[in-house]
Amino acid sequence: MPFTPLGDTLHDNSEKDAAGKKQLEEAEIIEIAQSVFEEMFEKEMALQAKPLFLKNRTLTVSCSSSAIAGEIRLNQAEIVEKMNEKLGKNEVDRIRYLA
């Protein structure tokens, strides 16, 4: 059985840890987005918007109707501000919505 250099093992483990940490951060952002929607909109309306993922500081949200997409568009600045406040850092710049 060949030996693996310790540096290679540590590097491989740090890459796995970084990927796991990124996944947790993305899950937290999705959870926070959902909670902000529930705070700002009626529960029934909030359920019509499903945060999907964050890429390049843009949150992508799937909307079941154009009405909820319009509400998100009108309130985008406030939603982004509340999300970043809850995250404790500026992680989200804009929202992209799919209706």
N, C-alpha and C positions, 0 to 999 in steps of 0.2 A: 504494500500500500504506500503510494508516494505521499510525501509531506507537502502541505500547502504552506507557503510563507505566511507568517502572522499578519504582515501588512496587507496581503491580498484578502485574508479572512476579515480583517477589520474594515477594509474598504467595502467589501460585499455587504457586510452587516450594516454599515452606515448608509448605503444606498437604500437598503430595505427599510431602515428606520425613517429616512427622509420621505420615501414614498408613502409609508404608513401615516406619517405626520401630515402630509399634504392631503391625504384622503380624509383624515379626521377634520382638518380645517375646512375642507369643502363641504363635508356633512354638516358642520357647525354653521356655515354660511347659509346653506339651504334651510336649516332649521330656523335660523334667525329671520330669514326672509319670510318664511311662512308665518312666524309669530308677528312680524310687522304687518303683514297683510291682514291678519286677524284683528290686530289693534285698530287699524285704520278703516277697514271695511266691515260691513255686516258679515256675520259668520257664513251665511249662505253664499255671499258674493266672494268671500275669501277662499272658499272651497273650490271656486271656479278657476283659480289661478294656482298653478303648480310650478314652483321654482325647480328648474332642472339642473343647471350647472353654472359655474362661474369660469369664464375664460377671458383672459386679457382684460381683467377688471370689469367685464360686462356680465351681468346676471341675465341668463336666458330663462324666460318664464313661458310656460304653455298656458294659454287662456282658452276656456271653453266657449267664449263668445267675444264678439268685437266690443261689446259694452264694457266688459271687465278690462279688456286691453286698453280701451279709451280711458277708463278710470286710472289705470296704472300710468298711462302716458301723462295724464293731467297732474298726477301726484308723484311723478318720478323723482323730483328733487327732494321732496320730503321723505320718500321711501329710502332713497340712497343715504340721506343724512341720518335717519334713524338706524339703519343697518350698520353704518360705520360707527355710530355712537355705541351700539350694543357690542360690536366687535372690539371696540377700543382702539381701532386703527382704520385708516382709509384704505379699504380693500376693494370697494365697489365704486365705479365711476358712473355707470349707466345701466339701464335695463333694456333688454331686447325682448319683445313679446311676440309670441307666435299665436295667432288666433285662427 
